[in-house]
Amino acid sequence: MSGSEYFKIFEGNFILAQRIVNELNAIGINPIIKDESESQRLAGYASLNQGFQELIVHKDEYDKAKSIVDRIKLEMQS
């Protein structure tokens, strides 16, 4: 996404992605959710990476969103 107005803040499993989305939504950030496996399923193809999602936010929201992602990842490690 070089030269883009949008940046990836997370990639990983569906459950953790949804937790991050919920926390971002709570502070008014609505990330773009990219789910290749769902796109492949809808097109009739099999997917090797079921439940893998990417979260993308606008550059103006990046710092706030990244701090939330980092906090959640830290919580998951402890």
Buried (B, 14 or more C-beta within 10 A) or exposed (E): EEEEEBBBBBEBEBEBBEBBBEBBEEEEBEBEBBBBBBEBEEEEEEBEEBBBBBBBBBEEBBEBBBEBBEEBEEEEEE
